[in-house]
Amino acid sequence: MAKTNPGEFFRQVRTEVAKVVWPTRQETVQTAIMVLIMTSILAIFFTSVDAIFNGIVGFLLSLAS
């Protein structure tokens, strides 16, 4: 691999960063809202599953004693 000097490296970095397509504010807000909604749905789902398993295990343990 060829070694580059720091000046060439930073020119290459600037060129690559210029190619990045940054999301608009609207896209960022929509994505953040979707993440919050999905996180809430998953939290409710896993809480429900945990409560169901807790009830099953509690019932099974009450049979054993």
Sequence and secondary structure as in RCSB ss.txt:
>XXXX:A:sequence
MAKTNPGEFFRQVRTEVAKVVWPTRQETVQTAIMVLIMTSILAIFFTSVDAIFNGIVGFLLSLAS
>XXXX:A:secstr
     HHHHHHHHHHHHHT     HHHHHHHHHHHHHHHHHHHHHHHHHHHHHHHHHHHHHHHH 
